[in-house]
Amino acid sequence: VVTTYCPANNEPIASVRQASLEDYEETVKKAKEAWKVWADIPAPKRGEIVRQIGDALRQKIKVLGSLVSLEMGKIFVEGVGEVQEYVDVCDYAVGLSRMIGGPILPSERPGHALIEQWNPVGLVGIITAFNFPVAVYGWNSAIAMICGNACLWKGAPTTSLISVAVTKIIAKVLEDNKVPGAICSLVCGGADIGTAMARDERMDLLSFTGSTKVGKQVALMVQERFGRSLLELGGNNAIIVFEDADLNLVIPSALFAAVGTAGQRCTTARRLFLHESVHDEVVAKLAKAYAQVRIGDPWDSDTLYGPLHTKEAVKMFLDAVDQAKQQGGSVICGGKVINRPGNYVEPTIVTGLPHDAPIVHTETFAPILYVLKFKEEEEVFAWNNEVKQGLSSSIFTKDLGRIFRWLGPRGSDCGIVNVNIPTSGAEIGGAFGGEKHTGGGRESGSDSWKLYMRRST
């Protein structure tokens, strides 16, 4: 039995019984049986059921958003926004359910037809992280479902209540439509269940969101059985501010990207490269903006910044601040634990480090922003790309030539490339994911649906 705690005060909320490996075995069998029913339903009809799931979530959006705030620790508007993402991707999936198709190609043989047919892979295992306990499952499950797959979800053990709540809402919709609730199965559990999923040949696709370290282990286990994986791992994202940037855009963007979700997004801005001509001005304005951040209980509508998710995260934050100082950085704001119940730390800005300092190249899942100085476009594009991860990136400039160089082959090497907007956040219509140690996976929009299907020629 795992106790789930509220990060805002470290008080226990509830106890959740974890699944045993026997429970897991039973669940996989039920999900595989349910798949046979689901795969036979025409795709537009599957889309109609996904539409109803979106509506059911819409009706409970505020209470689910509150639960995200209570159990994960992000502020209420972000909790609601996360459920809204699941609702939006359901809407997107409904349209997609009538549009998935393969081409009829010219055959070189007389009297023959050459067709590409797309079929569901079968059972999609979905392992999600604590920081987006609703949205990431939504991106995967809504698309996987209209493709004709059954889903087996393992959420983070520290956000089990959210996993249970979402699954109950989905199960009711499925059962009201006279199809098995096991089409969207849930197993609460830790590393033992995750390992079982990675090694299980019955998992036709395993979608994993989490750290690069664990993702590497998952990838190797899945690869060993020639399975398919979709990996959404770490990010070490940079914002680059050129001398011609609109600073009225830069300050709120950098603040939101670095401090939003208390720095616990994979798309959080961790490096801020400032052209030497605007460096001091931006640092002064940003420090002033940081001082105005309203810190408080995540469910209070006035709060902009809540706690870190766990006590361990607070320790990681303090270790990173110490390392930054040892490597020559100056903490110009923040850097300390806030004296109040819960896992609160000060949003932190560190200046004076070299672009390749070891701590700058380390993704610390906390609100620490490293501010770095540059001279030339070419060097700063290279610095953006020199880290192991390749998730999100952003430049602020008015130079059209530079914008197209940034989007081109020698520009950003990330999966998400922004211009004059922050690194964090994404649109469901685009394929979400990154390169290099971020894993190379893509979820949600564009042609990401192809990952949940197999192609027959």
C-alpha positions as CSV (number, residue, x, y, z in Angstrom):
1,V,0.0,0.0,0.0
2,V,1.4,3.4,-1.0
3,T,0.4,6.6,0.8
4,T,-0.1,9.6,-1.4
5,Y,0.9,12.9,0.1
6,C,0.0,16.5,-0.6
7,P,3.2,18.4,-1.7
8,A,1.9,21.7,-0.3
9,N,2.0,20.4,3.3
10,N,3.4,16.8,3.2
11,E,0.2,15.6,4.8
12,P,-1.1,12.1,3.7
13,I,-4.2,12.3,1.5
14,A,-5.0,8.6,1.0
15,S,-3.7,5.1,0.7
16,V,-3.6,3.2,-2.6
17,R,-3.2,-0.5,-3.0
18,Q,-0.5,-1.3,-5.6
19,A,-1.0,-4.2,-8.0
20,S,0.8,-7.5,-7.6
21,L,2.4,-9.2,-10.6
22,E,-0.6,-11.6,-10.4
23,D,-3.0,-8.6,-10.7
24,Y,-0.9,-7.4,-13.7
25,E,-1.1,-10.7,-15.4
26,E,-4.9,-10.8,-15.0
27,T,-5.1,-7.2,-16.3
28,V,-3.1,-7.9,-19.4
29,K,-5.3,-10.9,-20.3
30,K,-8.5,-8.8,-19.8
31,A,-7.0,-6.0,-21.9
32,K,-6.1,-8.4,-24.7
33,E,-9.6,-9.9,-24.7
34,A,-11.1,-6.4,-24.7
35,W,-8.9,-5.5,-27.7
36,K,-10.7,-8.1,-29.9
37,V,-14.0,-6.3,-29.3
38,W,-12.5,-2.8,-29.8
39,A,-10.6,-3.7,-33.0
40,D,-13.8,-4.8,-34.7
41,I,-15.6,-1.5,-34.1
42,P,-15.3,0.9,-37.1
43,A,-12.8,3.7,-36.5
44,P,-15.5,6.6,-36.7
45,K,-17.5,4.7,-34.0
46,R,-14.4,4.4,-31.9
47,G,-14.0,8.2,-32.4
48,E,-17.6,8.8,-31.2
49,I,-16.8,6.9,-27.9
50,V,-13.5,8.9,-27.5
51,R,-15.7,12.1,-28.0
52,Q,-17.9,11.0,-25.1
53,I,-14.8,10.4,-23.0
54,G,-13.8,14.0,-23.7
55,D,-17.2,15.2,-22.7
56,A,-17.1,13.2,-19.4
57,L,-13.8,14.7,-18.6
58,R,-15.1,18.2,-19.5
59,Q,-17.9,17.8,-17.0
60,K,-15.5,17.0,-14.2
61,I,-12.7,19.3,-15.3
62,K,-12.6,21.5,-12.1
63,V,-12.7,18.6,-9.7
64,L,-10.0,16.8,-11.6
65,G,-7.9,20.0,-11.8
66,S,-8.2,20.3,-8.0
67,L,-7.1,16.7,-7.5
68,V,-4.0,17.4,-9.7
69,S,-3.2,20.5,-7.5
70,L,-3.7,18.5,-4.3
71,E,-1.7,15.4,-5.3
72,M,0.9,16.7,-7.8
73,G,1.3,20.2,-6.5
74,K,0.9,22.3,-9.6
75,I,-1.3,25.4,-9.4
76,F,-5.1,25.0,-10.0
77,V,-5.2,26.7,-13.4
78,E,-2.4,24.4,-14.6
79,G,-4.2,21.4,-13.2
80,V,-7.4,22.4,-15.1
81,G,-5.4,23.2,-18.2
82,E,-3.9,19.8,-18.1
83,V,-7.3,18.1,-18.1
84,Q,-8.3,20.5,-20.9
85,E,-5.4,19.1,-23.0
86,Y,-6.9,15.6,-22.7
87,V,-10.3,17.0,-23.7
88,D,-8.7,18.8,-26.7
89,V,-6.8,15.7,-27.8
90,C,-10.1,13.7,-27.6
91,D,-11.7,16.3,-30.0
92,Y,-8.6,16.0,-32.3
93,A,-8.9,12.2,-32.2
94,V,-12.6,12.3,-33.2
95,G,-11.7,14.1,-36.5
96,L,-8.7,11.8,-37.0
97,S,-10.9,8.7,-36.7
98,R,-12.5,9.6,-40.0
99,M,-9.2,10.5,-41.8
100,I,-6.7,7.7,-41.1
101,G,-5.9,6.1,-44.5
102,G,-3.1,4.7,-46.6
103,P,-2.5,5.5,-50.3
104,I,-3.4,3.3,-53.3
105,L,-0.2,3.3,-55.3
106,P,0.4,2.6,-59.0
107,S,1.3,-1.0,-59.4
108,E,3.9,-2.0,-62.0
109,R,2.1,-5.3,-62.7
110,P,-1.0,-5.2,-65.0
111,G,-4.3,-6.0,-63.3
112,H,-2.8,-5.6,-59.8
113,A,-3.6,-3.1,-57.0
114,L,-0.9,-1.8,-54.5
115,I,-2.4,-0.6,-51.3
116,E,-1.1,0.6,-47.9
117,Q,-3.3,-0.6,-45.1
118,W,-2.9,0.6,-41.5
119,N,-3.9,-1.7,-38.6
120,P,-3.8,-1.2,-34.9
121,V,-0.7,-2.7,-33.1
122,G,-2.9,-4.2,-30.4
123,L,-2.1,-3.4,-26.8
124,V,-0.4,-0.1,-26.0
125,G,1.4,0.1,-22.6
126,I,1.5,3.7,-21.3
127,I,3.9,4.7,-18.4
128,T,3.4,8.3,-17.4
129,A,5.3,10.6,-15.0
130,F,4.2,12.6,-12.0
131,N,4.5,16.0,-13.6
132,F,1.7,15.6,-16.1
133,P,-0.4,12.9,-14.5
134,V,-3.4,13.4,-16.8
135,A,-2.4,15.1,-20.1
136,V,0.4,12.6,-21.2
137,Y,-2.0,9.7,-20.8
138,G,-4.6,11.6,-22.7
139,W,-2.3,12.3,-25.7
140,N,-1.4,8.6,-25.9
141,S,-4.7,7.0,-25.1
142,A,-7.0,9.1,-27.3
143,I,-4.9,8.6,-30.4
144,A,-4.2,4.9,-29.5
145,M,-7.9,4.2,-29.1
146,I,-9.1,5.7,-32.4
147,C,-6.4,3.6,-34.1
148,G,-8.0,0.5,-32.6
149,N,-5.7,-0.3,-29.7
150,A,-6.4,-1.2,-26.1
151,C,-4.4,0.7,-23.5
152,L,-2.8,-0.4,-20.2
153,W,-1.7,2.6,-18.1
154,K,0.8,2.7,-15.2
155,G,0.9,6.2,-13.8
156,A,3.4,7.5,-11.3
157,P,2.9,5.9,-7.8
158,T,2.9,9.4,-6.2
159,T,-0.1,10.5,-8.4
160,S,-2.1,7.2,-8.1
161,L,-5.4,9.0,-7.1
162,I,-5.4,10.9,-10.4
163,S,-4.8,7.7,-12.4
164,V,-7.7,6.0,-10.6
165,A,-10.1,8.9,-11.0
166,V,-9.4,9.3,-14.7
167,T,-9.7,5.6,-15.3
168,K,-13.1,5.4,-13.5
169,I,-14.5,8.2,-15.7
170,I,-13.3,6.4,-18.9
171,A,-14.5,3.0,-17.8
172,K,-18.0,4.3,-17.2
173,V,-18.2,5.8,-20.8
174,L,-16.9,2.5,-22.3
175,E,-19.4,0.4,-20.3
176,D,-22.3,2.8,-21.1
177,N,-21.4,2.0,-24.8
178,K,-21.6,-1.7,-24.0
179,V,-17.9,-2.3,-24.6
180,P,-15.4,-3.7,-22.0
181,G,-13.9,-1.2,-19.5
182,A,-10.7,-3.1,-19.9
183,I,-10.1,-1.4,-23.2
184,C,-8.5,1.3,-20.9
185,S,-6.9,-0.7,-18.1
186,L,-5.0,0.7,-15.2
187,V,-2.3,-1.0,-13.0
188,C,-1.0,1.0,-10.0
189,G,2.5,0.1,-9.3
190,G,6.2,0.9,-9.1
191,A,9.3,-0.3,-10.9
192,D,8.3,-4.0,-10.7
193,I,5.2,-3.3,-12.9
194,G,7.1,-1.0,-15.2
195,T,9.8,-3.7,-15.7
196,A,7.1,-6.3,-16.4
197,M,5.5,-4.1,-19.0
198,A,8.9,-3.4,-20.7
199,R,9.7,-7.1,-20.9
200,D,6.2,-8.3,-21.8
201,E,5.9,-9.4,-25.5
202,R,2.2,-8.8,-25.3
203,M,2.9,-5.1,-25.1
204,D,2.8,-4.2,-28.7
205,L,4.0,-0.6,-28.1
206,L,5.3,0.8,-24.9
207,S,5.1,4.6,-24.5
208,F,7.3,5.8,-21.6
209,T,7.5,9.3,-20.2
210,G,10.1,10.0,-17.6
211,S,13.8,10.5,-16.9
212,T,16.5,9.8,-19.5
213,K,18.1,7.4,-17.1
214,V,15.0,5.2,-16.6
215,G,14.1,5.6,-20.3
216,K,17.4,4.1,-21.3
217,Q,16.7,1.0,-19.2
218,V,13.2,0.7,-20.6
219,A,14.4,1.1,-24.2
220,L,17.0,-1.7,-23.8
221,M,14.4,-4.1,-22.3
222,V,11.9,-3.4,-25.1
223,Q,14.6,-3.6,-27.7
224,E,15.8,-6.9,-26.4
225,R,12.5,-8.5,-27.4
226,F,12.3,-6.5,-30.7
227,G,9.4,-4.5,-29.2
228,R,8.4,-1.0,-30.1
229,S,8.9,1.9,-27.8
230,L,7.9,5.6,-27.8
231,L,10.2,7.6,-25.5
232,E,9.5,11.1,-24.1
233,L,12.5,11.8,-21.8
234,G,14.5,14.7,-20.4
235,G,15.0,18.2,-21.7
236,N,17.6,20.9,-21.1
237,N,15.9,23.7,-22.9
238,A,17.4,27.1,-23.9
239,I,15.9,30.5,-24.6
240,I,18.3,32.7,-26.7
241,V,17.8,36.5,-26.6
242,F,19.4,38.5,-29.4
243,E,20.2,42.2,-29.3
244,D,17.1,43.1,-31.4
245,A,14.6,41.1,-29.2
246,D,11.4,42.7,-27.8
247,L,12.2,42.6,-24.1
248,N,8.5,43.1,-23.3
249,L,8.0,39.6,-24.7
250,V,11.2,38.2,-23.3
251,I,10.7,38.9,-19.5
252,P,7.2,37.2,-19.1
253,S,8.2,34.4,-21.4
254,A,11.4,33.6,-19.6
255,L,9.6,33.8,-16.3
256,F,6.8,31.5,-17.3
257,A,9.1,29.0,-19.0
258,A,11.5,28.8,-16.0
259,V,9.1,29.1,-13.1
260,G,5.9,27.5,-14.4
261,T,5.0,24.2,-12.7
262,A,7.9,25.0,-10.3
263,G,10.4,24.1,-13.0
264,Q,9.0,20.5,-13.3
265,R,8.1,20.4,-17.0
266,C,10.2,18.5,-19.5
267,T,10.0,21.8,-21.6
268,T,11.0,24.1,-18.7
269,A,13.7,26.7,-19.7
270,R,16.9,25.8,-17.8
271,R,19.4,27.9,-19.8
272,L,18.9,31.6,-20.8
273,F,21.4,32.8,-23.3
274,L,21.6,36.6,-23.4
275,H,23.4,38.7,-26.0
276,E,26.1,40.7,-24.1
277,S,24.5,44.0,-25.1
278,V,21.2,43.2,-23.3
279,H,22.5,40.8,-20.6
280,D,22.6,43.2,-17.6
281,E,19.2,44.8,-18.5
282,V,17.4,41.5,-18.9
283,V,18.9,40.1,-15.6
284,A,17.8,43.2,-13.7
285,K,14.3,43.0,-15.1
286,L,14.0,39.3,-14.7
287,A,15.1,39.5,-11.0
288,K,12.4,42.1,-10.4
289,A,9.8,39.9,-12.0
290,Y,10.9,36.9,-9.9
291,A,10.4,39.0,-6.8
292,Q,6.8,39.5,-7.7
293,V,5.9,35.8,-8.1
294,R,3.0,34.9,-5.8
295,I,3.9,31.8,-3.9
296,G,1.2,29.8,-2.0
297,D,-1.1,26.8,-1.9
298,P,-1.5,25.4,-5.4
299,W,-5.3,25.3,-5.1
300,D,-5.6,29.0,-4.2
301,S,-6.6,30.9,-7.4
302,D,-4.2,33.7,-6.6
303,T,-1.1,31.5,-6.5
304,L,1.4,31.5,-9.4
305,Y,3.9,29.1,-8.0
306,G,3.4,26.0,-5.9
307,P,5.7,23.4,-4.2
308,L,8.0,20.8,-5.7
309,H,6.5,17.4,-5.9
310,T,8.5,15.6,-3.2
311,K,11.1,16.0,-0.4
312,E,13.7,14.3,-2.6
313,A,13.1,17.1,-5.2
314,V,14.0,19.7,-2.6
315,K,17.3,17.9,-1.9
316,M,18.1,17.8,-5.6
317,F,17.4,21.5,-5.8
318,L,19.8,22.3,-3.0
319,D,22.5,20.0,-4.4
320,A,22.3,21.7,-7.8
321,V,22.5,25.2,-6.2
322,D,25.6,24.1,-4.3
323,Q,27.2,22.7,-7.4
324,A,26.4,25.9,-9.4
325,K,28.2,27.9,-6.7
326,Q,31.2,25.6,-6.6
327,Q,31.5,25.8,-10.4
328,G,31.7,29.6,-10.3
329,G,28.1,30.7,-10.5
330,S,26.5,33.6,-8.6
331,V,23.0,33.2,-7.2
332,I,21.3,36.5,-7.8
333,C,17.9,35.5,-6.6
334,G,16.4,32.5,-4.8
335,G,18.6,29.5,-4.0
336,K,17.0,28.6,-0.6
337,V,14.2,26.5,0.8
338,I,11.1,28.5,1.9
339,N,10.3,28.2,5.6
340,R,6.7,26.9,5.5
341,P,5.1,23.4,5.4
342,G,5.5,21.5,2.2
343,N,8.2,21.2,-0.5
344,Y,8.6,24.9,-1.3
345,V,11.9,26.4,-2.7
346,E,12.7,29.8,-4.0
347,P,12.7,30.3,-7.8
348,T,16.4,30.7,-8.6
349,I,18.5,32.6,-11.1
350,V,22.3,31.8,-11.4
351,T,24.6,34.0,-13.5
352,G,28.3,33.9,-14.4
353,L,28.7,30.2,-15.3
354,P,30.4,29.1,-18.6
355,H,28.0,27.6,-21.2
356,D,29.6,24.1,-20.7
357,A,29.7,24.0,-16.9
358,P,28.8,20.4,-15.8
359,I,25.8,21.7,-13.8
360,V,24.5,23.7,-16.8
361,H,24.5,20.4,-18.8
362,T,22.6,18.6,-16.1
363,E,18.8,18.6,-16.1
364,T,17.7,19.4,-12.5
365,F,13.9,19.1,-12.3
366,A,13.5,22.3,-10.3
367,P,13.1,26.1,-10.9
368,I,16.8,27.0,-11.5
369,L,17.6,29.2,-14.5
370,Y,21.2,29.5,-15.6
371,V,21.8,32.9,-17.3
372,L,24.7,32.8,-19.8
373,K,26.3,35.5,-22.0
374,F,27.0,35.2,-25.7
375,K,28.4,37.3,-28.6
376,E,27.7,35.7,-31.9
377,E,24.8,33.8,-33.5
378,E,26.9,30.8,-34.6
379,E,28.4,30.2,-31.2
380,V,25.0,30.4,-29.4
381,F,23.3,28.0,-31.8
382,A,26.1,25.6,-31.2
383,W,25.7,26.0,-27.4
384,N,21.9,25.4,-27.7
385,N,22.7,22.1,-29.4
386,E,25.7,20.9,-27.3
387,V,23.6,19.3,-24.5
388,K,22.6,15.7,-24.6
389,Q,18.9,16.4,-24.7
390,G,17.0,17.9,-27.7
391,L,13.4,18.7,-26.7
392,S,12.5,22.4,-26.8
393,S,14.3,25.6,-27.8
394,S,13.5,29.2,-28.4
395,I,14.9,32.4,-29.9
396,F,13.8,36.0,-29.5
397,T,14.7,38.2,-32.5
398,K,13.1,40.3,-35.2
399,D,15.7,39.3,-37.8
400,L,13.9,37.2,-40.5
401,G,17.1,35.7,-41.9
402,R,18.1,34.5,-38.4
403,I,14.7,33.0,-37.8
404,F,15.0,30.9,-40.9
405,R,18.6,29.9,-40.1
406,W,17.3,28.8,-36.6
407,L,14.5,26.7,-38.2
408,G,17.0,25.2,-40.8
409,P,19.5,22.3,-40.8
410,R,22.2,24.2,-38.9
411,G,19.8,25.8,-36.4
412,S,18.1,24.2,-33.4
413,D,18.5,20.4,-33.2
414,C,15.4,20.0,-31.0
415,G,12.0,18.5,-31.7
416,I,10.3,21.7,-30.7
417,V,11.7,24.9,-32.2
418,N,10.1,28.2,-31.1
419,V,10.4,31.8,-32.2
420,N,9.4,34.7,-29.9
421,I,7.5,32.4,-27.5
422,P,8.8,30.4,-24.5
423,T,10.1,26.8,-24.6
424,S,7.3,25.4,-22.4
425,G,3.9,24.4,-23.6
426,A,2.9,22.8,-26.9
427,E,-0.1,22.5,-29.2
428,I,-1.9,19.3,-29.6
429,G,-2.1,19.6,-33.4
430,G,1.7,19.3,-33.7
431,A,3.8,16.2,-33.0
432,F,5.3,16.5,-29.5
433,G,8.7,15.1,-28.7
434,G,12.4,15.5,-29.0
435,E,15.7,14.2,-30.4
436,K,18.9,12.7,-28.9
437,H,18.6,11.7,-25.2
438,T,15.0,13.0,-25.2
439,G,14.3,9.7,-26.9
440,G,13.0,10.5,-30.4
441,G,9.3,9.8,-29.7
442,R,6.4,11.8,-31.0
443,E,2.9,12.0,-29.4
444,S,-0.4,13.8,-30.1
445,G,-0.8,15.6,-33.4
446,S,0.5,15.6,-37.0
447,D,1.3,12.0,-38.1
448,S,2.1,10.7,-34.6
449,W,-0.9,8.3,-35.0
450,K,1.4,6.1,-37.2
451,L,3.4,5.1,-34.1
452,Y,0.3,3.4,-32.7
453,M,-0.3,1.4,-35.9
454,R,1.4,-1.1,-38.2
455,R,1.6,-0.8,-41.9
456,S,0.8,-3.5,-44.4
457,T,1.7,-3.1,-48.0
